[in-house]
Amino acid sequence: MAEAVAPAGAVLLVRHCSAGSADRFAGLDRLRPLDGRGRRQAAALADAVRAEFAVRSILSSPYLRCRQSVEPLAQAAGLPVEVAEALAQGGAEDAALRLVRGLPPGDAVLCSHGDVLPALLERLAAEDGLALGGGPAPCAKGSAWVLTMAAPGRFRAARYVPPRA
């Protein structure tokens, strides 16, 4: 009888919550905050994640909207939000992949952008055989992909969780 492999944890890849339109924000895009809908999404995300996962670390793009998307979770879990430039908008796909592959065992939450996450998911699908449902991976604002680790740095399953608010 084959021995069951216990998962090493889960990684949640979160697309930042709603922050309005970049065209309508007068300041630097890195400083664009969440809007009202985004704040509701962030609160709902925190509740949903805490109900299902024992989060050990929270990493975020340095962009304000990403940090604000995971701050309610960080406060509820008593964890800091670690800023990771590898998750920044327009970032290098290889840097994000190295970051995800280098995570220690345990549940981690990473918040990034609509250009970074689909590219990262496609690489993980190609390299680890993750099934993403065919076609481009959905990545709505406030949504998450739950990746189940088979071993540190390797993933065996992925499931999409649409925004909750």
TAJOCOR-V518430 format. One record per pair of residues at least 24 apart in sequence whose C-alpha atoms are under 10 Angstrom apart, sorted by sequence separation. I is the first residue (numbers start at 1). GAP is how many residues later the second one is. D is the distance in Angstrom with one decimal. If there is no record, write none. Layout:
i->I gap->GAP d->D
i->I gap->GAP d->D
This chain:
i->17 gap->24 d->6.1
i->18 gap->24 d->8.9
i->42 gap->24 d->9.8
i->45 gap->24 d->8.3
i->46 gap->24 d->7.2
i->49 gap->24 d->7.7
i->50 gap->24 d->10.0
i->55 gap->24 d->8.7
i->56 gap->24 d->9.9
i->57 gap->24 d->7.7
i->58 gap->24 d->6.1
i->59 gap->24 d->5.7
i->60 gap->24 d->5.7
i->61 gap->24 d->5.8
i->62 gap->24 d->9.2
i->63 gap->24 d->9.2
i->87 gap->24 d->7.2
i->88 gap->24 d->6.5
i->89 gap->24 d->5.7
i->90 gap->24 d->9.5
i->91 gap->24 d->8.5
i->92 gap->24 d->8.0
i->93 gap->24 d->8.9
i->96 gap->24 d->6.9
i->97 gap->24 d->9.1
i->100 gap->24 d->9.7
i->114 gap->24 d->9.4
i->115 gap->24 d->9.3
i->121 gap->24 d->8.8
i->138 gap->24 d->8.6
i->139 gap->24 d->9.4
i->16 gap->25 d->9.3
i->17 gap->25 d->6.4
i->45 gap->25 d->8.0
i->46 gap->25 d->8.4
i->47 gap->25 d->8.7
i->48 gap->25 d->9.4
i->57 gap->25 d->8.0
i->58 gap->25 d->8.7
i->59 gap->25 d->6.2
i->60 gap->25 d->8.1
i->61 gap->25 d->7.2
i->62 gap->25 d->7.7
i->63 gap->25 d->6.9
i->87 gap->25 d->5.3
i->88 gap->25 d->7.1
i->89 gap->25 d->7.9
i->90 gap->25 d->6.8
i->91 gap->25 d->6.8
i->93 gap->25 d->9.8
i->94 gap->25 d->9.6
i->95 gap->25 d->9.7
i->114 gap->25 d->6.5
i->128 gap->25 d->9.8
i->130 gap->25 d->7.3
i->131 gap->25 d->9.0
i->132 gap->25 d->8.9
i->133 gap->25 d->9.4
i->16 gap->26 d->8.5
i->39 gap->26 d->9.7
i->42 gap->26 d->7.5
i->43 gap->26 d->8.2
i->46 gap->26 d->5.9
i->47 gap->26 d->7.5
i->50 gap->26 d->8.1
i->58 gap->26 d->9.9
i->59 gap->26 d->9.7
i->60 gap->26 d->9.0
i->61 gap->26 d->4.6
i->62 gap->26 d->6.2
i->63 gap->26 d->7.9
i->84 gap->26 d->9.0
i->86 gap->26 d->9.1
i->87 gap->26 d->7.5
i->89 gap->26 d->6.7
i->90 gap->26 d->7.0
i->93 gap->26 d->6.6
i->94 gap->26 d->8.3
i->97 gap->26 d->7.8
i->113 gap->26 d->8.9
i->114 gap->26 d->7.8
i->121 gap->26 d->9.5
i->128 gap->26 d->6.7
i->129 gap->26 d->8.3
i->130 gap->26 d->6.3
i->131 gap->26 d->7.0
i->132 gap->26 d->6.7
i->133 gap->26 d->9.0
i->38 gap->27 d->8.6
i->42 gap->27 d->4.9
i->43 gap->27 d->8.6
i->45 gap->27 d->8.4
i->46 gap->27 d->4.3
i->50 gap->27 d->7.6
i->59 gap->27 d->10.0
i->60 gap->27 d->6.5
i->61 gap->27 d->4.6
i->62 gap->27 d->9.0
i->83 gap->27 d->9.7
i->84 gap->27 d->9.4
i->85 gap->27 d->9.9
i->88 gap->27 d->9.4
i->89 gap->27 d->6.5
i->92 gap->27 d->9.7
i->93 gap->27 d->6.3
i->97 gap->27 d->8.0
i->113 gap->27 d->9.8
i->114 gap->27 d->7.9
i->117 gap->27 d->9.6
i->127 gap->27 d->9.0
i->128 gap->27 d->6.1
i->129 gap->27 d->7.4
i->130 gap->27 d->5.6
i->131 gap->27 d->6.6
i->132 gap->27 d->7.4
i->133 gap->27 d->9.2
i->17 gap->28 d->9.2
i->41 gap->28 d->7.8
i->42 gap->28 d->6.5
i->43 gap->28 d->8.9
i->44 gap->28 d->9.1
i->45 gap->28 d->7.4
i->46 gap->28 d->8.1
i->49 gap->28 d->10.0
i->59 gap->28 d->8.4
i->60 gap->28 d->8.1
i->61 gap->28 d->7.5
i->81 gap->28 d->9.6
i->82 gap->28 d->9.3
i->83 gap->28 d->9.6
i->84 gap->28 d->9.5
i->87 gap->28 d->9.9
i->88 gap->28 d->7.6
i->89 gap->28 d->9.6
i->92 gap->28 d->9.8
i->113 gap->28 d->8.5
i->117 gap->28 d->9.1
i->127 gap->28 d->9.3
i->128 gap->28 d->6.8
i->129 gap->28 d->8.4
i->130 gap->28 d->6.2
i->131 gap->28 d->8.5
i->132 gap->28 d->8.1
i->39 gap->29 d->7.9
i->40 gap->29 d->9.5
i->42 gap->29 d->7.8
i->43 gap->29 d->5.9
i->44 gap->29 d->9.3
i->46 gap->29 d->9.1
i->47 gap->29 d->8.7
i->81 gap->29 d->9.5
i->87 gap->29 d->6.9
i->94 gap->29 d->9.2
i->128 gap->29 d->8.9
i->129 gap->29 d->9.9
i->130 gap->29 d->9.4
i->33 gap->30 d->8.7
i->34 gap->30 d->8.0
i->35 gap->30 d->9.0
i->38 gap->30 d->8.8
i->39 gap->30 d->7.3
i->42 gap->30 d->6.5
i->43 gap->30 d->7.5
i->46 gap->30 d->7.5
i->61 gap->30 d->9.5
i->81 gap->30 d->9.9
i->86 gap->30 d->9.2
i->87 gap->30 d->8.6
i->93 gap->30 d->8.6
i->124 gap->30 d->8.6
i->125 gap->30 d->9.0
i->14 gap->31 d->9.1
i->30 gap->31 d->9.6
i->31 gap->31 d->9.3
i->32 gap->31 d->7.7
i->33 gap->31 d->5.8
i->34 gap->31 d->5.3
i->38 gap->31 d->7.4
i->39 gap->31 d->10.0
i->42 gap->31 d->7.8
i->46 gap->31 d->8.9
i->111 gap->31 d->9.6
i->124 gap->31 d->7.7
i->125 gap->31 d->9.5
i->30 gap->32 d->7.5
i->31 gap->32 d->6.3
i->32 gap->32 d->6.2
i->33 gap->32 d->4.8
i->34 gap->32 d->8.5
i->39 gap->32 d->10.0
i->124 gap->32 d->9.7
i->125 gap->32 d->9.3
i->30 gap->33 d->4.6
i->31 gap->33 d->5.2
i->32 gap->33 d->6.1
i->33 gap->33 d->8.6
i->34 gap->33 d->9.6
i->39 gap->33 d->9.0
i->43 gap->33 d->10.0
i->111 gap->33 d->8.8
i->125 gap->33 d->9.0
i->29 gap->34 d->7.8
i->30 gap->34 d->6.1
i->31 gap->34 d->7.3
i->32 gap->34 d->9.6
i->33 gap->34 d->9.2
i->34 gap->34 d->6.8
i->110 gap->34 d->9.4
i->124 gap->34 d->9.7
i->28 gap->35 d->9.9
i->29 gap->35 d->8.8
i->30 gap->35 d->7.8
i->33 gap->35 d->7.4
i->34 gap->35 d->7.5
i->74 gap->35 d->9.8
i->109 gap->35 d->9.3
i->110 gap->35 d->10.0
i->29 gap->36 d->9.3
i->30 gap->36 d->9.4
i->33 gap->36 d->9.4
i->73 gap->36 d->9.4
i->109 gap->36 d->9.9
i->12 gap->37 d->8.8
i->109 gap->37 d->9.2
i->121 gap->37 d->9.1
i->108 gap->38 d->9.9
i->70 gap->39 d->8.3
i->107 gap->39 d->9.9
i->108 gap->39 d->9.9
i->59 gap->40 d->9.9
i->70 gap->40 d->8.6
i->107 gap->40 d->9.7
i->12 gap->41 d->9.6
i->70 gap->41 d->7.1
i->107 gap->41 d->9.2
i->11 gap->42 d->9.7
i->69 gap->42 d->7.5
i->107 gap->42 d->9.3
i->10 gap->43 d->8.1
i->12 gap->43 d->9.5
i->67 gap->43 d->9.9
i->68 gap->43 d->9.7
i->69 gap->43 d->9.5
i->106 gap->43 d->8.8
i->9 gap->44 d->9.0
i->10 gap->44 d->9.4
i->11 gap->44 d->9.2
i->16 gap->44 d->9.2
i->66 gap->44 d->9.2
i->67 gap->44 d->7.5
i->105 gap->44 d->8.1
i->9 gap->45 d->9.1
i->10 gap->45 d->8.9
i->16 gap->45 d->9.2
i->19 gap->45 d->9.6
i->66 gap->45 d->5.8
i->67 gap->45 d->9.1
i->105 gap->45 d->9.9
i->9 gap->46 d->9.4
i->11 gap->46 d->9.7
i->12 gap->46 d->9.4
i->13 gap->46 d->9.8
i->14 gap->46 d->9.2
i->19 gap->46 d->6.5
i->57 gap->46 d->9.3
i->65 gap->46 d->9.4
i->66 gap->46 d->6.2
i->105 gap->46 d->7.8
i->106 gap->46 d->8.9
i->9 gap->47 d->10.0
i->11 gap->47 d->9.9
i->13 gap->47 d->9.9
i->16 gap->47 d->9.4
i->18 gap->47 d->8.0
i->19 gap->47 d->9.4
i->57 gap->47 d->9.5
i->65 gap->47 d->9.2
i->66 gap->47 d->7.8
i->104 gap->47 d->9.7
i->105 gap->47 d->5.7
i->16 gap->48 d->9.5
i->17 gap->48 d->7.1
i->18 gap->48 d->9.7
i->56 gap->48 d->9.6
i->63 gap->48 d->9.8
i->65 gap->48 d->9.5
i->101 gap->48 d->9.9
i->104 gap->48 d->6.3
i->105 gap->48 d->8.4
i->16 gap->49 d->6.3
i->17 gap->49 d->7.3
i->19 gap->49 d->9.9
i->56 gap->49 d->9.2
i->57 gap->49 d->8.3
i->58 gap->49 d->9.1
i->59 gap->49 d->7.7
i->60 gap->49 d->8.2
i->61 gap->49 d->8.1
i->62 gap->49 d->9.5
i->63 gap->49 d->8.6
i->103 gap->49 d->7.0
i->104 gap->49 d->7.9
i->15 gap->50 d->9.9
i->16 gap->50 d->4.9
i->17 gap->50 d->9.9
i->19 gap->50 d->9.6
i->56 gap->50 d->6.4
i->57 gap->50 d->7.0
i->58 gap->50 d->5.8
i->59 gap->50 d->6.2
i->60 gap->50 d->5.6
i->61 gap->50 d->6.2
i->62 gap->50 d->8.9
i->63 gap->50 d->9.3
i->101 gap->50 d->9.9
i->102 gap->50 d->7.5
i->103 gap->50 d->6.6
i->15 gap->51 d->7.8
i->16 gap->51 d->8.2
i->17 gap->51 d->8.3
i->18 gap->51 d->8.7
i->55 gap->51 d->7.3
i->56 gap->51 d->5.6
i->57 gap->51 d->4.9
i->58 gap->51 d->4.8
i->59 gap->51 d->4.7
i->60 gap->51 d->4.7
i->61 gap->51 d->5.4
i->101 gap->51 d->7.1
i->102 gap->51 d->5.8
i->103 gap->51 d->10.0
i->14 gap->52 d->8.8
i->16 gap->52 d->8.3
i->17 gap->52 d->5.6
i->54 gap->52 d->7.9
i->55 gap->52 d->4.8
i->56 gap->52 d->5.8
i->57 gap->52 d->6.4
i->58 gap->52 d->5.9
i->59 gap->52 d->6.4
i->60 gap->52 d->6.3
i->61 gap->52 d->7.9
i->100 gap->52 d->9.5
i->101 gap->52 d->3.8
i->102 gap->52 d->9.6
i->16 gap->53 d->5.6
i->17 gap->53 d->9.0
i->53 gap->53 d->9.4
i->54 gap->53 d->6.1
i->55 gap->53 d->5.6
i->56 gap->53 d->8.3
i->57 gap->53 d->8.5
i->58 gap->53 d->8.0
i->59 gap->53 d->8.9
i->60 gap->53 d->9.8
i->100 gap->53 d->6.8
i->101 gap->53 d->6.8
i->15 gap->54 d->8.5
i->16 gap->54 d->8.3
i->53 gap->54 d->6.6
i->54 gap->54 d->8.6
i->55 gap->54 d->7.1
i->99 gap->54 d->9.2
i->100 gap->54 d->9.1
i->101 gap->54 d->9.0
i->14 gap->55 d->8.6
i->53 gap->55 d->8.9
i->98 gap->55 d->8.8
i->14 gap->56 d->8.7
i->53 gap->56 d->9.8
i->97 gap->56 d->9.5
i->30 gap->58 d->9.2
i->30 gap->59 d->8.9
i->29 gap->60 d->10.0
i->49 gap->60 d->9.0
i->69 gap->72 d->9.9
i->69 gap->73 d->7.8
i->66 gap->76 d->9.9
i->13 gap->87 d->9.5
i->11 gap->89 d->8.1
i->11 gap->92 d->8.7
i->11 gap->94 d->9.4
i->16 gap->94 d->9.7
i->17 gap->94 d->9.3
i->9 gap->95 d->9.0
i->10 gap->95 d->8.2
i->11 gap->95 d->8.1
i->12 gap->95 d->7.8
i->13 gap->95 d->8.7
i->14 gap->95 d->7.1
i->15 gap->95 d->8.6
i->16 gap->95 d->6.0
i->17 gap->95 d->9.7
i->49 gap->95 d->9.9
i->8 gap->96 d->8.7
i->9 gap->96 d->5.8
i->10 gap->96 d->6.5
i->11 gap->96 d->5.7
i->12 gap->96 d->6.2
i->13 gap->96 d->6.2
i->14 gap->96 d->5.9
i->15 gap->96 d->5.8
i->16 gap->96 d->6.0
i->17 gap->96 d->9.4
i->8 gap->97 d->5.2
i->9 gap->97 d->4.4
i->10 gap->97 d->4.7
i->11 gap->97 d->4.9
i->12 gap->97 d->4.7
i->13 gap->97 d->5.1
i->14 gap->97 d->4.6
i->15 gap->97 d->5.4
i->16 gap->97 d->6.1
i->45 gap->97 d->7.5
i->7 gap->98 d->8.9
i->8 gap->98 d->6.1
i->9 gap->98 d->5.0
i->10 gap->98 d->6.5
i->11 gap->98 d->5.8
i->12 gap->98 d->6.1
i->13 gap->98 d->6.0
i->14 gap->98 d->6.3
i->15 gap->98 d->5.4
i->16 gap->98 d->8.1
i->44 gap->98 d->9.2
i->45 gap->98 d->8.3
i->7 gap->99 d->9.1
i->8 gap->99 d->8.3
i->9 gap->99 d->8.0
i->10 gap->99 d->8.5
i->11 gap->99 d->7.4
i->12 gap->99 d->8.2
i->13 gap->99 d->7.4
i->14 gap->99 d->8.2
i->15 gap->99 d->6.4
i->45 gap->99 d->8.8
i->13 gap->100 d->9.7
i->14 gap->100 d->9.6
i->15 gap->100 d->9.6
i->41 gap->100 d->8.7
i->42 gap->100 d->7.1
i->15 gap->101 d->9.1
i->41 gap->101 d->5.9
i->42 gap->101 d->9.9
i->15 gap->102 d->7.2
i->40 gap->102 d->9.5
i->41 gap->102 d->8.8
i->14 gap->103 d->8.1
i->15 gap->103 d->9.7
i->38 gap->103 d->8.2
i->39 gap->103 d->9.7
i->13 gap->104 d->7.2
i->38 gap->104 d->7.3
i->13 gap->105 d->10.0
i->37 gap->105 d->9.5
i->13 gap->107 d->9.5
i->13 gap->108 d->9.1
i->48 gap->116 d->8.5
i->47 gap->117 d->10.0
i->45 gap->118 d->7.8
i->44 gap->119 d->8.5
i->45 gap->119 d->6.9
i->44 gap->120 d->6.1
i->45 gap->120 d->8.5
i->42 gap->121 d->9.3
i->43 gap->121 d->9.4
i->44 gap->121 d->6.5
i->18 gap->122 d->9.1
i->19 gap->122 d->8.7
i->41 gap->122 d->6.8
i->42 gap->122 d->9.0
i->43 gap->122 d->8.8
i->16 gap->123 d->9.6
i->17 gap->123 d->8.5
i->18 gap->123 d->5.6
i->19 gap->123 d->10.0
i->41 gap->123 d->6.2
i->42 gap->123 d->8.5
i->15 gap->124 d->6.5
i->16 gap->124 d->8.7
i->17 gap->124 d->4.7
i->18 gap->124 d->6.6
i->40 gap->124 d->8.7
i->41 gap->124 d->4.9
i->14 gap->125 d->8.5
i->15 gap->125 d->6.8
i->16 gap->125 d->5.6
i->17 gap->125 d->4.0
i->38 gap->125 d->10.0
i->40 gap->125 d->6.1
i->13 gap->126 d->9.6
i->14 gap->126 d->9.4
i->15 gap->126 d->5.4
i->16 gap->126 d->5.5
i->17 gap->126 d->7.6
i->39 gap->126 d->9.3
i->14 gap->127 d->8.3
i->15 gap->127 d->5.5
i->16 gap->127 d->7.8
i->38 gap->127 d->8.3
i->14 gap->128 d->6.8
i->15 gap->128 d->5.6
i->16 gap->128 d->9.1
i->37 gap->128 d->7.3
i->14 gap->129 d->5.9
i->15 gap->129 d->6.2
i->13 gap->130 d->8.4
i->14 gap->130 d->4.3
i->15 gap->130 d->8.7
i->12 gap->131 d->9.8
i->13 gap->131 d->5.3
i->14 gap->131 d->6.6
i->12 gap->132 d->6.2
i->13 gap->132 d->5.1
i->14 gap->132 d->8.7
i->11 gap->133 d->9.7
i->12 gap->133 d->5.6
i->13 gap->133 d->6.5
i->11 gap->134 d->8.0
i->12 gap->134 d->4.6
i->13 gap->134 d->7.7
i->10 gap->135 d->9.9
i->11 gap->135 d->5.9
i->12 gap->135 d->6.2
i->10 gap->136 d->6.6
i->11 gap->136 d->5.1
i->12 gap->136 d->8.8
i->10 gap->137 d->5.4
i->11 gap->137 d->6.6
i->9 gap->138 d->8.6
i->10 gap->138 d->4.5
i->11 gap->138 d->7.4
i->9 gap->139 d->6.2
i->10 gap->139 d->5.6
i->8 gap->140 d->7.8
i->9 gap->140 d->5.4
i->10 gap->140 d->9.1
i->7 gap->141 d->6.8
i->8 gap->141 d->5.3
i->9 gap->141 d->8.0
i->7 gap->142 d->5.5
i->8 gap->142 d->6.0
i->9 gap->142 d->8.3
i->10 gap->142 d->10.0
i->6 gap->143 d->9.1
i->7 gap->143 d->5.2
i->8 gap->143 d->5.5
i->9 gap->143 d->8.4
i->6 gap->144 d->7.5
i->7 gap->144 d->6.8
i->8 gap->144 d->6.4
i->11 gap->144 d->9.1
i->5 gap->145 d->7.4
i->6 gap->145 d->8.6
i->7 gap->145 d->9.1
i->8 gap->145 d->9.3
i->10 gap->145 d->8.7
i->18 gap->145 d->9.9
i->5 gap->146 d->8.8
i->8 gap->146 d->9.3
i->9 gap->146 d->9.5
i->12 gap->146 d->9.5
i->17 gap->146 d->8.4
i->8 gap->147 d->9.3
i->10 gap->147 d->9.5
i->11 gap->147 d->9.5
i->12 gap->147 d->9.6
i->13 gap->147 d->9.5
i->14 gap->147 d->9.4
i->7 gap->148 d->9.1
i->10 gap->148 d->9.5
i->12 gap->148 d->9.7
i->15 gap->148 d->9.3
i->17 gap->148 d->9.7
i->7 gap->149 d->8.9
i->12 gap->149 d->9.7
i->14 gap->149 d->9.7
